[in-house]
Amino acid sequence: AKVLEIVNCDALTIRDLRDNKIKKIYLSSVRSPRTADFQQKTDENNSNLNRQQIKRSLYEIPYLFDACELLRKRLIDKIVCIVTDYIQPVNNNYPEKIYCTVYIENVNIGEVLISKGFAKAIRYRQDNEQRSSRYDDLLIAEQQAEKCSVGLFLNSSGLYRIVDMTGDTNKERAKGLLNILQRNGRMDGVVEFVASGSRFRIHLLKDNWIISFLLSAINCPRVERRIPVSKHFLQRDIFVEVESMDRGSNFIGRLTTTDGQSVALILVQAGLAKIHNSAYNASNYKQLLEAEEKCRKEHIGIWTNYEEPSIKENENENERENNPENENIYESDIINFTDPRFRDAFITYITSDLKIYLQYSEHGRKLEQLQSELREIFNRTKPIAARFTADNEWYRARVEKIEGNNRISIYFIDYGNREIITDLNHLTTLPPGFLQLNSQAHEYELAYVRASPDEDDRQETKNALLDEIGNNECLIKVEYRQNNIEYISLYYINTKENIVKKLVEQGLIIIEQERNRRQIRSTLLYDELQQAQTIAKVARRGLWQYSDQIEDGATEFGFTGPLIFFYLTN
């Protein structure tokens, strides 16, 4: 049989290799340490204590942990030979029990336990034949242990000192350990308990701390995935790396097996877990993606009944943008350009108050094809949609306002710019085929900065931003979301230089005041912008040419300043 779990120092969970069934067996004639072995006799008033009142944990019963640890190191995941000595039948509410003698490499493990003083041999009546087939050997081992004064026969407490950091009562203590565990880096540990597919109770061996631990980078179903995960990792030696902590004081990080394999990757490869949104920071993120994609295609594990979504691209995009769960997912302080939240984009229009409209690069070809077909239709038939005055081309648009004298306010949905049209021949309806692609101009604001209160300064900033970007592709990252508006950082796609930081350093944009720091998700980015603004102030550049109190002067007249808005297109 193969040993799967050490239940107690006298009980094991094994897999019978003959029929592949999982069974619980007990060591014949072996009695595990008990609290009663060390308790002094008390008066009769204390003799009727309820069993529940004197129940102790693994670490509070002398030598019990040592006994279980000996079995764990010698037996877990090993093939053993089992001899069934007798079977205790069902009795009242107690199930049937199988009592065995267990050998590993021809060594009786029960005899080893007793010889080290970690257990004792059970005493029987003379007429009781239900005992171990090697009972005499167990008695001899106990006599030797008593003679050598080891374990239970030693005049010491035998307690294993350990600090439990799990549970609601230990939340504050656990929080105090976070910085220590982060600095420690990789630590040796043992998986003591598997609560769910990605939640473990771990014993950190060096400091003898018990912590509640969550795997980063993955999500794993709780109940149905616990047994397969237990089979792979329960009571195994692992390496622990702590990254952070959740609100419940559970530590979050990475687990690695002794042969260097990532536990998260093993679970994803087995189809027992899926990748979490935060996985982009993982060193093996690419491997995780490949493993999940393979399981999805081959319908392994949780992907058994998976079907490719049939929802249209537009509906998917709208669902993603309107999902309230996306409000607070932008939390990383590390600028990692492999982060999937970075997107390639072209800036198509900037308003006077620095709202920006962008097009996502991945949709660029679709828009070009649509524009080409639109022009062909215009050449053959009467015009539809809206004709833009600057280039006399046709674009998809939306009527925002109708005024007198045929003045119609038009918003170009793929570019973000607006225009007032007075010639009704420049407007018509779109055929159904040109409505399939969703509007491509997406409104954003720049994170942590705002425009100057002065109209001329704002126009200068807009022109500077246009000069920096022009019609070139750029890289954006959403830093946070508030009031249904997403706030972005902006980078050159080739050099990965922060464009907004450059404008701040030139004194063209103002950083938000400290009172707004509740919005801050990336302290690293915010600190970089502050340093850039300090440089601009010292050098008296741009807005700081005459004073370093621009914001105070603005609010004096009741102006709080518009935030900078971007409209990007694909």
LINWODA-V883840 format. One record per residue. N is the residue number from 0. SS is DSSP state (hx for helix, st for strand, lp for the rest). PHI is phi as a letter, one per 40 degrees, with the letter a starting at -180 (* if undefined). PSI is psi as a letter, one per 40 degrees, with the letter a starting at -180 (999 if undefined). Layout:
((N & SS & PHI & PSI) (N & SS & PHI & PSI))
This chain:
((0 & lp & * & i) (1 & st & b & h) (2 & st & c & h) (3 & st & b & d) (4 & st & a & i) (5 & st & c & h) (6 & st & c & d) (7 & st & a & i) (8 & lp & c & e) (9 & lp & b & e) (10 & st & a & h) (11 & st & b & i) (12 & st & b & h) (13 & st & b & i) (14 & st & b & h) (15 & st & c & h) (16 & lp & c & e) (17 & lp & c & d) (18 & lp & b & e) (19 & lp & g & f) (20 & st & c & i) (21 & st & c & h) (22 & st & b & i) (23 & st & b & h) (24 & st & b & i) (25 & st & b & i) (26 & st & c & h) (27 & lp & c & h) (28 & lp & g & e) (29 & st & b & h) (30 & st & b & h) (31 & st & c & i) (32 & lp & d & i) (33 & lp & b & i) (34 & hx & c & d) (35 & hx & c & d) (36 & hx & c & d) (37 & lp & b & e) (38 & lp & c & h) (39 & lp & c & i) (40 & lp & c & h) (41 & lp & b & i) (42 & lp & c & i) (43 & hx & c & d) (44 & hx & c & d) (45 & hx & b & e) (46 & lp & c & e) (47 & lp & b & f) (48 & lp & c & h) (49 & lp & c & i) (50 & lp & d & d) (51 & lp & c & d) (52 & lp & c & d) (53 & lp & b & e) (54 & lp & c & h) (55 & lp & b & i) (56 & lp & c & i) (57 & lp & d & d) (58 & lp & c & e) (59 & lp & c & e) (60 & lp & b & h) (61 & lp & d & h) (62 & lp & g & e) (63 & hx & c & d) (64 & hx & c & d) (65 & hx & d & d) (66 & hx & c & d) (67 & hx & c & d) (68 & hx & c & d) (69 & hx & c & d) (70 & hx & c & d) (71 & hx & c & d) (72 & hx & c & d) (73 & hx & c & d) (74 & hx & b & d) (75 & lp & d & h) (76 & lp & g & e) (77 & lp & b & i) (78 & st & c & h) (79 & lp & b & i) (80 & st & b & h) (81 & st & b & h) (82 & st & b & h) (83 & st & c & h) (84 & st & c & d) (85 & st & a & i) (86 & st & b & h) (87 & st & c & h) (88 & lp & c & i) (89 & lp & d & h) (90 & st & b & h) (91 & lp & f & b) (92 & lp & c & e) (93 & st & c & h) (94 & lp & c & i) (95 & lp & c & i) (96 & st & b & h) (97 & st & b & h) (98 & st & b & h) (99 & st & b & i) (100 & st & b & h) (101 & st & b & h) (102 & st & b & h) (103 & st & b & h) (104 & lp & f & f) (105 & lp & g & e) (106 & st & b & h) (107 & st & c & h) (108 & hx & c & d) (109 & hx & c & d) (110 & hx & c & d) (111 & hx & c & d) (112 & hx & d & d) (113 & hx & c & d) (114 & hx & c & d) (115 & lp & c & e) (116 & lp & g & e) (117 & lp & c & e) (118 & st & a & i) (119 & st & b & i) (120 & st & c & h) (121 & lp & c & h) (122 & lp & c & h) (123 & lp & b & i) (124 & lp & c & i) (125 & lp & c & d) (126 & lp & c & e) (127 & lp & c & h) (128 & lp & c & e) (129 & lp & c & g) (130 & lp & a & i) (131 & lp & c & i) (132 & lp & c & e) (133 & lp & b & f) (134 & hx & c & d) (135 & hx & c & d) (136 & hx & c & d) (137 & hx & c & d) (138 & hx & c & d) (139 & hx & c & d) (140 & hx & c & d) (141 & hx & c & d) (142 & hx & c & d) (143 & hx & c & d) (144 & hx & c & d) (145 & hx & c & d) (146 & hx & c & d) (147 & hx & c & e) (148 & lp & f & f) (149 & lp & b & i) (150 & hx & f & b) (151 & hx & c & e) (152 & hx & c & e) (153 & lp & c & h) (154 & lp & c & g) (155 & lp & a & i) (156 & lp & c & d) (157 & lp & g & e) (158 & lp & c & i) (159 & lp & b & h) (160 & lp & c & h) (161 & lp & a & i) (162 & st & b & h) (163 & st & c & h) (164 & lp & b & e) (165 & lp & c & i) (166 & lp & g & i) (167 & hx & c & d) (168 & hx & c & e) (169 & hx & b & e) (170 & hx & d & d) (171 & hx & c & d) (172 & hx & c & d) (173 & hx & c & d) (174 & hx & c & d) (175 & hx & c & e) (176 & hx & c & e) (177 & hx & d & d) (178 & hx & c & d) (179 & hx & c & d) (180 & hx & c & d) (181 & hx & c & d) (182 & hx & c & d) (183 & hx & c & d) (184 & lp & g & b) (185 & lp & c & h) (186 & st & b & i) (187 & st & c & h) (188 & st & a & i) (189 & st & b & h) (190 & st & c & h) (191 & st & c & d) (192 & st & a & i) (193 & st & b & h) (194 & lp & c & d) (195 & lp & a & a) (196 & lp & d & d) (197 & lp & b & e) (198 & st & b & h) (199 & st & b & i) (200 & st & b & h) (201 & st & b & h) (202 & st & c & h) (203 & st & c & h) (204 & lp & c & d) (205 & lp & c & d) (206 & lp & b & e) (207 & lp & f & f) (208 & st & b & i) (209 & st & b & h) (210 & st & b & i) (211 & st & c & h) (212 & st & b & h) (213 & st & b & h) (214 & st & c & h) (215 & lp & c & i) (216 & lp & g & e) (217 & st & b & i) (218 & st & b & h) (219 & lp & b & h) (220 & lp & d & i) (221 & lp & c & c) (222 & lp & c & d) (223 & lp & c & e) (224 & lp & c & e) (225 & hx & c & d) (226 & hx & c & d) (227 & hx & c & d) (228 & hx & c & d) (229 & hx & d & d) (230 & hx & d & d) (231 & hx & c & d) (232 & hx & b & e) (233 & lp & c & h) (234 & lp & g & f) (235 & lp & c & i) (236 & st & c & h) (237 & st & a & i) (238 & st & b & h) (239 & st & b & h) (240 & st & b & h) (241 & st & c & h) (242 & st & b & d) (243 & st & a & a) (244 & st & a & i) (245 & lp & c & a) (246 & lp & c & d) (247 & lp & c & e) (248 & lp & g & f) (249 & lp & c & h) (250 & st & c & i) (251 & st & b & h) (252 & st & i & a) (253 & st & b & i) (254 & st & b & h) (255 & st & b & h) (256 & st & c & i) (257 & lp & c & e) (258 & lp & c & e) (259 & lp & g & e) (260 & lp & c & i) (261 & st & c & h) (262 & hx & c & d) (263 & hx & c & d) (264 & hx & c & d) (265 & hx & d & d) (266 & hx & c & d) (267 & hx & c & d) (268 & hx & c & d) (269 & lp & c & e) (270 & lp & g & f) (271 & lp & b & e) (272 & lp & a & i) (273 & st & b & i) (274 & st & c & h) (275 & lp & c & i) (276 & hx & d & d) (277 & hx & c & e) (278 & hx & c & e) (279 & hx & c & d) (280 & hx & c & e) (281 & lp & c & i) (282 & lp & c & d) (283 & lp & b & f) (284 & hx & d & d) (285 & hx & c & d) (286 & hx & c & d) (287 & hx & c & d) (288 & hx & c & d) (289 & hx & c & d) (290 & hx & c & d) (291 & hx & c & d) (292 & hx & c & d) (293 & hx & c & d) (294 & hx & c & d) (295 & hx & c & d) (296 & hx & c & d) (297 & hx & c & e) (298 & lp & f & f) (299 & lp & c & h) (300 & hx & g & b) (301 & hx & c & e) (302 & hx & c & e) (303 & lp & d & d) (304 & lp & b & f) (305 & lp & c & h) (306 & lp & b & i) (307 & lp & c & h) (308 & lp & c & i) (309 & lp & b & e) (310 & lp & c & i) (311 & lp & c & i) (312 & hx & d & d) (313 & hx & c & d) (314 & hx & c & d) (315 & hx & c & d) (316 & hx & c & d) (317 & hx & c & d) (318 & hx & c & d) (319 & hx & c & d) (320 & hx & c & d) (321 & hx & c & e) (322 & lp & c & h) (323 & hx & c & e) (324 & hx & c & e) (325 & hx & c & e) (326 & hx & c & d) (327 & hx & b & f) (328 & lp & c & e) (329 & lp & c & g) (330 & lp & b & e) (331 & lp & c & h) (332 & lp & c & e) (333 & lp & c & h) (334 & lp & c & h) (335 & lp & b & h) (336 & lp & c & e) (337 & lp & c & e) (338 & lp & d & h) (339 & lp & c & e) (340 & lp & c & e) (341 & lp & c & h) (342 & st & b & i) (343 & st & c & h) (344 & st & a & i) (345 & st & b & h) (346 & st & c & h) (347 & st & b & d) (348 & st & a & i) (349 & st & b & h) (350 & lp & c & i) (351 & lp & c & d) (352 & lp & c & f) (353 & lp & g & f) (354 & lp & c & i) (355 & st & b & h) (356 & st & b & h) (357 & st & b & i) (358 & st & b & h) (359 & st & c & h) (360 & hx & c & d) (361 & hx & c & e) (362 & hx & b & e) (363 & hx & c & d) (364 & hx & c & d) (365 & hx & c & d) (366 & hx & c & d) (367 & hx & c & d) (368 & hx & c & d) (369 & hx & c & d) (370 & hx & c & d) (371 & hx & c & d) (372 & hx & c & d) (373 & hx & c & d) (374 & hx & c & d) (375 & hx & c & d) (376 & hx & c & d) (377 & hx & c & d) (378 & hx & c & d) (379 & hx & c & d) (380 & lp & b & a) (381 & lp & c & i) (382 & lp & c & i) (383 & lp & b & i) (384 & st & g & a) (385 & st & b & h) (386 & st & c & h) (387 & st & c & h) (388 & lp & c & d) (389 & lp & c & d) (390 & lp & b & e) (391 & lp & f & f) (392 & st & b & i) (393 & st & c & h) (394 & st & a & i) (395 & lp & c & h) (396 & st & a & i) (397 & st & b & h) (398 & st & c & h) (399 & st & c & d) (400 & st & a & i) (401 & st & b & h) (402 & lp & b & a) (403 & lp & c & i) (404 & lp & f & f) (405 & lp & f & f) (406 & lp & c & h) (407 & st & b & h) (408 & st & c & h) (409 & st & b & h) (410 & st & b & h) (411 & st & c & h) (412 & lp & c & e) (413 & lp & c & e) (414 & lp & b & d) (415 & lp & g & e) (416 & lp & c & i) (417 & st & b & i) (418 & st & a & i) (419 & st & c & h) (420 & st & b & h) (421 & lp & b & e) (422 & lp & c & h) (423 & hx & c & e) (424 & hx & c & e) (425 & hx & c & e) (426 & st & b & i) (427 & st & a & i) (428 & lp & c & i) (429 & lp & c & i) (430 & lp & c & i) (431 & hx & d & d) (432 & hx & c & e) (433 & hx & c & e) (434 & lp & b & e) (435 & lp & c & d) (436 & lp & c & h) (437 & lp & c & i) (438 & lp & d & h) (439 & lp & b & e) (440 & st & c & h) (441 & st & b & h) (442 & st & c & h) (443 & st & b & i) (444 & st & b & i) (445 & st & c & h) (446 & st & c & h) (447 & st & g & e) (448 & st & b & i) (449 & st & a & i) (450 & lp & c & i) (451 & lp & c & i) (452 & lp & c & e) (453 & lp & c & h) (454 & hx & c & d) (455 & hx & c & d) (456 & hx & c & d) (457 & hx & c & d) (458 & hx & c & d) (459 & hx & c & d) (460 & hx & c & d) (461 & hx & c & d) (462 & hx & c & d) (463 & hx & c & d) (464 & hx & c & d) (465 & hx & c & d) (466 & hx & c & d) (467 & hx & c & d) (468 & hx & b & d) (469 & lp & f & b) (470 & lp & b & e) (471 & lp & c & i) (472 & st & c & i) (473 & st & b & i) (474 & st & b & h) (475 & st & b & i) (476 & st & a & h) (477 & st & c & h) (478 & st & c & d) (479 & st & a & i) (480 & st & b & h) (481 & st & a & h) (482 & lp & f & f) (483 & lp & g & e) (484 & st & b & h) (485 & st & c & h) (486 & st & b & h) (487 & st & b & i) (488 & st & b & i) (489 & st & b & h) (490 & st & b & i) (491 & st & c & h) (492 & lp & c & d) (493 & lp & c & d) (494 & lp & c & e) (495 & lp & g & f) (496 & lp & c & i) (497 & st & c & h) (498 & hx & c & d) (499 & hx & c & d) (500 & hx & d & d) (501 & hx & c & d) (502 & hx & c & d) (503 & hx & c & d) (504 & hx & c & d) (505 & lp & c & e) (506 & lp & g & f) (507 & lp & b & e) (508 & lp & b & i) (509 & st & b & h) (510 & st & c & i) (511 & lp & c & i) (512 & lp & c & i) (513 & hx & d & d) (514 & hx & c & e) (515 & hx & c & e) (516 & hx & c & e) (517 & hx & c & e) (518 & hx & c & e) (519 & lp & c & h) (520 & lp & b & d) (521 & lp & b & g) (522 & hx & c & d) (523 & hx & c & d) (524 & hx & c & d) (525 & hx & c & d) (526 & hx & c & d) (527 & hx & c & d) (528 & hx & c & d) (529 & hx & c & d) (530 & hx & c & d) (531 & hx & c & d) (532 & hx & c & d) (533 & hx & c & d) (534 & hx & c & d) (535 & hx & c & d) (536 & hx & c & d) (537 & hx & c & d) (538 & hx & c & e) (539 & lp & f & f) (540 & lp & c & i) (541 & hx & f & b) (542 & hx & c & d) (543 & hx & c & e) (544 & lp & c & d) (545 & lp & b & e) (546 & lp & a & i) (547 & lp & b & f) (548 & lp & b & f) (549 & hx & c & d) (550 & hx & c & d) (551 & hx & c & d) (552 & hx & c & d) (553 & hx & c & d) (554 & hx & c & e) (555 & hx & c & d) (556 & lp & b & e) (557 & lp & g & e) (558 & lp & c & h) (559 & lp & b & e) (560 & lp & g & h) (561 & lp & c & i) (562 & st & c & i) (563 & st & c & h) (564 & st & b & i) (565 & st & b & i) (566 & st & b & h) (567 & st & b & i) (568 & st & b & i) (569 & lp & c & 999))
